[in-house]
């Protein structure tokens, strides 16, 4: 479900969302993403729609501010991983 690149990005940058690591290796990272039902969306517009649907107040945020939200992980292919902490 999650690409190797997606898993590695989360593993490398998990500190932006969590104070302590939740995964030590790719297998643990993938299991964690599956357990918390993390999603990958196609665009920053989809990030806004998703977060808004989850009750977050994102109406006044710019695209750059959305990308800086702790639960949003921009991926190199232009998609976004969203992990609810």
C-alpha angles and dihedrals in degrees: 000000000000120000120239089246091052092051092048093049090052092046091050096044103033089114090074088069106025131047091216129030115271093191134033100189140018094268092054091044092053092047091050092049090050093047094052092041094237114190135214116215130190103232146013087255088060089050089056093047092048096047092045089051089053090056100261117144100235101141096108097041122110121225089259092052091049090053089053095055109119094237094051119088114186111215126212093245091062096259126114133230113213117199120183110215 
